[in-house]
């Protein structure tokens, strides 16, 4: 029985069908589109790329981003040297309060000899 159907199918003539025509059209369209894509790639290789407005804008954005990252890295480095106790309480020697005390002490030393001189002159005038 199987051989009967096989012989029957082999004896049928194959003719063009609507589905075959559609498949053939799809196939030729696909081949043409691939060919045009290849041709376009070859043509694009000959094009000279010049600087555009978009390229300039992108370059500006890139340099701005690099500068921003650099300042962030530098800020982290400066923050590692920051001491909260020194800034708030002046503890630890080299804080702002210690510097201020040193300046006041220096001013007092400068003022003290002048007062002593004035006192000596007053004593001399009395005698």
PyMOL commands that set and color helices and strands:
alter all, ss='L'
color gray80, all
select helices_A, chain A and resi 2-11+18-44+53-80+84-89+96-126
alter helices_A, ss='H'
color red, helices_A
deselect
rebuild
show_as cartoon
